[in-house]
């Protein structure tokens, strides 16, 4: 009776760990994809805006170039906040997996030494 209950709990913990691992892998892939897109987009936008600001400076529109660069910095900071939020999601998924793995190890230890 007791062994059957432990076996069911152990099976459930193994399933939970598998689900957590899949979720973490998916979140890590999403973060990697998002970071790559962020990097490419940031580089393209920065190149375009810096080239245009250089043109403005050559034309004597220094204040307009400063505003353009300020807007670029603001946009990059906003995107960086989004990237950080994605990173926090992945960290949360990893913490969940670690907690479930710890529960699994504890259950295995109890099963081993209770017999």
N, C-alpha and C positions, 0 to 999 in steps of 0.2 A: 504494500500500500504506500509506504513512505518513499520507496524507490521509484514507483510509478509517478508519484507527484513530482519528485525531483526531476525525473526524466522529462515530464511535460514542461516544467519550468525551464529546464535547460534548453529544450527544443525551442521554446518561445524566445528565450534570450538570444539564441543563435540566429533566429529569424530577425529579431530586432537589430542585431549587430549587422547582419547582411543588408537590411534596409538602410541603416545609418551609413554604411560604407558606400552604397550606391548613391545615396543623397549627397554625401561628401564629394564623391568623384564627379557627380554632375555639377555641383556647385564650384568645384575647383576648375573644371573645364569652362564653365560659364565665366568665371573670373578671368581666366587666361584669355579667352576670346574677347571679353570686354576690355581688358587692359591693352590688347593688341590694337583693337579698333580705336580706343582712346588715344593711344600713342600715334597711330597713323593720322588720325583726324587732327590731333593737336599739332603735329608737324606740318601738315598741309595748311591749316589755318594760320599758323604762326608764319610760315614762309610767305603766304599771300599778303598778310597784313603788314609784315615787316617790309616787304618789297614796296607795298603801296605807301607806307609811312616814309620810306626813303625818298620816294617820288615826291611826296608832299613837302618834305624838308628841302629838297632841291628846288621846288617851286616857291619856297619861302613861307609855306604854311606849317610852321613849326608847332603852333598850338594845336592844329588839327591832327598832326602826327602824334603828338603827346596823348590826345584824347583817344586816338585809335589804339595806341599801345596800351593805354590804361584799360580800354574795353577788352583787349586781348588778354591781359592779365586777369581781369575779372572772370572772363569766360573759362580760362584755364583753371582757376581756383574752383569754380562751380563744378566743373567736370572732375576735378580731383576729389571733391567731397563725395560725388557719386561713386567714384572708384573706391574710396575708403569705405563707403557703406557696403559695397559689394564684398570687400575684403572682410568686413565684420560679419557678414552673413556666412562666409566660408568658415571663419573661425568659430562661429556658433555651432555650425554643423560638425566641425571637428571635435568640439568640446562635448557635444551630445554623444558622438561615437565613443569617445574615451570613457564617458560615464557608463555607457552600456557595456563596453568591454570590461570595465572594472567590475560591474555587476556579474558579468559572465564568469570572470576569474574567481570571484568570491563564491559563486554558486558551485563552480567546479571544485574549489577547495573544500567547501562544506560537504559536497557529495563524496569526495575522496576520503575525508577524515571522519565522516559520520558512520562509515561502514565498519 
